[in-house]
Amino acid sequence: MSTQTSRPSLWRRYLDFPLIWKLAIGLVAGAVTGLAVGEPVTVIAPLGELFLRLLEMLVMPLVIVTLIAGVSAVTPAALGRIGFKVFLFYLVTSAFAITVGLLIALAIAPGTGISMPGAAGEEGEEPPPVSETLLDIVPANPFQALAEGNVLAVMFAAIAAGIALTFMRGSDDERIRDLGDFLRRGVDGAVELVFLVIRGVLQYAPIGVFALIAVVMGETGTEALGPLAKLIGVVYGGIALQIVVYIGILLLFRVGIRRFFGAAKDPMMTAFVTRSSSGTLPVSSRAAEKLGVHEGVYGFSLPLGATINMDGTAIYVGAATVFVANVSGAELTIAELLTVVLIGVLASIGTAGVPGAGLIMLTMTVSQTGLSMAPVALVAGIDAILDMARTMCNVTGDLVGTRIVARTEPGMLRDSDPPGPEDGTEESRASSAP
């Protein structure tokens, strides 16, 4: 018996092996197999189709439970001045980030020069005008919106439920407050249930990626490598531009750049390696302390940011959606571009800060815009490479927002942690000025 317990099974070893390496192996093995076998490799196409269906299956449950949990995590007491500033900063930067991703991708068109079997001609009906798209965000029947796969309408209903649950938990009536806490525990349980399913799907992801990449390479040869390299360049370029924007914001509020990045470098590197905003929270909190931010700010802004601030992921979603449209041979209309921005911003409220969440967010966007799901497999193959940079950007944005809000609130920068020489004495004097 002791021998059995000391030697883990093959399945346990597979589960313990890092997902990033499994996806990388699946990508490389699929590419090699497809090039070696050629068109006959399409016999394994159902394995890839299964992976796409599993992703689509997760969209609605993830939207509902994570949005309700994310919104209801903000207590009514926190919905004050600091909460408003933090929330506004996160949403504005996320909207800017997804716009940057879209614009760069539209200019470069990373998915041109490649086509996938079955990808073309799978677009949905003629897209409605912008006004109708905005009006359809409010569902006449939430259950009908759920059955029809209307992601934006389901998001609206989930946000409304999350806000209502927030006020239930903060009610002066003990009965309502207890019911709110009971519902919140149920939502937390549902979130864990969905995350467990996601983890299971991600364990199958290497097989799905292998099959899909093999089929693509068998059909198209090496044509896919150039567009994928372009997509990586677009996402990393967009993230670099977003970091420059962060620097501009810090300078605008007279925050020392050297001191900020001196403290932020640890969480940035941790996020890059772990690909988890939530897992980086302890390191981010320590960085905020080094920057002299009061716990009353970072204790609220950093956990909230790990849930709703997804600037890097927004850039990725914008660029990858254009990539999918290019591969499908479709042109995104103004209404569809607006839909991408809206979904990117709203989905960031509930998207979990864990590895692989961005792929689910992309699936939401592609599904709502009526594009083919087939090219998502190509993105999934390089998702780990993109995930490292976008998570680092997410965490950096959390710290920038935290530091800026603390800078604008009296008493939220500790006097016991004086600015370094690179900050100069002007910031110290300015922080005490009215």
QUIQUI-V915285 format. One record per residue. PHI is phi as a letter, one per 30 degrees, with the letter a starting at -180 (NA if undefined). PSI is psi in radians with two decimals (* if undefined). Layout:
# QUIQUI-V915285
PHI:PSI
PHI:PSI
This chain:
# QUIQUI-V915285
NA:-0.71
d:-0.57
d:-0.68
d:-0.72
d:-0.47
d:-0.23
c:1.78
d:2.61
d:2.90
d:-0.67
d:-0.72
d:-0.67
d:-0.66
d:-0.77
d:-0.65
d:-0.32
d:2.31
e:2.37
d:-0.67
e:-0.66
d:-0.61
d:-0.75
d:-0.71
d:-0.74
d:-0.74
d:-0.72
d:-0.89
d:-0.80
d:-0.70
d:-0.74
d:-0.79
d:-0.77
d:-0.78
d:-0.75
d:-0.62
d:-0.73
d:-0.66
i:-2.67
d:-0.56
e:-0.29
d:-0.23
d:-0.17
d:-0.42
c:0.16
e:-0.66
e:-0.51
d:-0.65
d:-0.69
d:-0.62
d:-0.73
d:-0.75
d:-0.70
d:-0.65
d:-0.71
d:-0.81
d:-0.63
e:-0.55
d:-0.29
e:-1.02
d:-0.81
e:-0.69
d:-0.76
e:-0.85
d:-0.96
d:-0.68
d:-0.59
d:-0.77
d:-0.77
d:-0.74
d:-0.76
d:-0.74
d:-0.16
d:-0.33
d:1.93
d:2.70
e:-0.62
d:-0.53
d:-0.20
d:0.71
c:-2.59
d:-0.84
d:-0.78
d:-0.70
d:-0.77
d:-0.79
d:-0.83
d:-0.77
d:-0.75
e:-0.80
d:-0.78
d:-0.71
d:-0.79
d:-0.59
d:-0.74
d:-0.73
d:-0.73
d:-0.79
d:-0.54
d:-0.73
e:-0.81
e:-0.75
d:-0.81
d:-0.78
d:-0.75
d:-0.68
d:-0.61
d:-0.64
c:-0.48
h:1.19
d:-0.38
c:0.06
d:2.64
j:0.09
b:2.56
b:2.62
c:2.48
e:2.21
i:-0.09
d:-0.71
d:2.59
i:0.21
c:0.25
d:2.73
d:-2.82
d:3.00
e:2.21
d:2.51
d:2.88
d:2.87
e:-0.74
d:-0.71
d:-0.64
d:-0.78
d:-0.72
d:-0.62
d:-0.15
d:-0.57
c:1.90
d:2.37
d:-0.56
b:1.80
e:-0.59
d:-0.62
d:-0.71
d:-0.67
d:-0.76
d:-0.58
d:-0.12
i:0.49
d:1.65
d:-0.78
d:-0.73
d:-0.71
d:-0.66
d:-0.78
d:-0.81
d:-0.68
d:-0.70
d:-0.74
d:-0.74
d:-0.68
d:-0.72
d:-0.76
d:-0.72
d:-0.61
e:-0.80
d:-0.47
d:-0.77
d:-0.39
c:0.19
d:2.63
d:-0.36
d:2.07
d:-0.66
d:-0.80
d:-0.68
d:-0.73
d:-0.71
d:-0.68
d:-0.76
d:-0.65
d:-0.80
d:-0.67
d:-0.71
d:-0.67
d:-0.71
d:-0.75
e:-0.71
d:-0.69
d:-0.66
d:-0.80
d:-0.65
d:-0.82
d:-0.73
d:-0.61
d:-0.71
d:-0.73
d:-0.77
d:-0.65
d:-0.75
d:-0.70
d:-0.42
d:-0.48
d:-0.31
e:-0.76
e:-0.62
d:-0.79
d:-0.76
d:-0.76
e:-0.86
d:-0.80
d:-0.76
d:-0.69
d:-0.75
d:-0.77
d:-0.84
d:-0.63
d:-0.58
d:-0.65
c:-0.17
i:-2.43
d:0.16
d:-0.45
d:-0.39
d:-0.74
d:-0.90
e:-0.66
d:-0.69
d:-0.65
d:-0.74
d:-0.74
d:-0.76
d:-0.69
d:-0.82
d:-0.81
d:-0.64
d:-0.72
d:-0.68
d:-0.69
d:-0.73
d:-0.66
d:-0.67
d:-0.69
d:-0.69
d:-0.73
e:-0.77
d:-0.73
d:-0.71
d:-0.76
d:-0.74
d:-0.67
d:-0.63
c:0.27
h:0.81
c:2.30
d:2.13
d:-0.83
d:-0.74
d:-0.69
d:-0.91
d:-0.39
d:-0.65
d:-0.56
d:-0.25
d:-0.61
d:-0.92
d:-0.54
d:-0.79
d:-0.67
d:-0.77
d:-0.68
d:-0.69
d:-0.81
d:-0.41
h:0.65
b:2.00
d:-0.72
d:-0.72
d:-0.37
d:-0.10
e:-0.81
d:-0.69
d:-0.67
d:-0.69
d:-0.71
d:-0.66
d:-0.70
d:-0.66
d:-0.73
d:-0.52
d:-0.02
i:0.27
d:2.36
d:2.55
d:-0.47
d:-0.38
c:-1.01
d:-0.43
d:-0.38
c:-0.78
d:-0.65
d:-0.82
d:-0.67
d:-0.71
d:-0.64
d:-0.33
c:-0.75
c:-0.23
c:1.78
b:1.01
d:-0.82
d:-0.71
d:-0.63
d:-0.73
d:-0.79
d:-0.79
d:-0.77
d:-0.85
d:-0.75
d:-0.57
d:-0.74
d:-0.71
e:-0.82
d:-0.73
d:-0.72
d:-0.81
d:-0.62
d:-0.15
i:0.46
c:2.69
c:2.25
d:2.24
d:2.99
e:-0.74
d:-0.72
d:-0.66
d:-0.73
d:-0.67
d:-0.72
d:-0.78
d:-0.80
d:-0.80
d:-0.71
e:-0.75
d:-0.81
d:-0.69
d:-0.49
d:-0.39
d:-0.63
c:-0.14
d:2.25
d:2.52
d:0.98
b:2.77
e:2.41
i:-0.17
d:-0.57
d:-0.58
d:-0.66
d:-0.71
d:-0.69
d:-0.69
d:-0.71
e:-0.85
d:-0.82
d:-0.70
d:-0.75
d:-0.59
d:-0.04
i:0.27
d:2.88
d:2.48
d:-0.28
e:-0.79
d:-0.25
e:-0.50
d:-0.66
d:-0.75
d:-0.68
d:-0.58
d:-0.56
c:0.26
e:-0.66
d:-0.70
d:-0.73
d:-0.60
d:-0.62
d:-0.83
d:-0.72
d:-0.59
d:-0.71
e:-0.72
d:-0.71
e:-0.84
d:-0.69
d:-0.74
d:-0.66
e:-0.80
d:-0.66
d:-0.84
d:-0.73
d:-0.82
d:-0.66
d:-0.78
d:-0.74
d:-0.61
d:-0.52
c:-0.06
c:2.15
e:2.33
i:0.05
c:0.00
c:2.08
d:2.30
d:-0.41
d:-0.14
c:1.36
d:2.69
d:2.60
d:3.04
d:-0.46
d:-0.36
d:-0.50
i:2.98
d:-0.23
d:-0.70
d:-0.67
d:-0.75
d:-0.64
d:-0.60
d:-0.38
c:-0.11
d:2.66
d:*
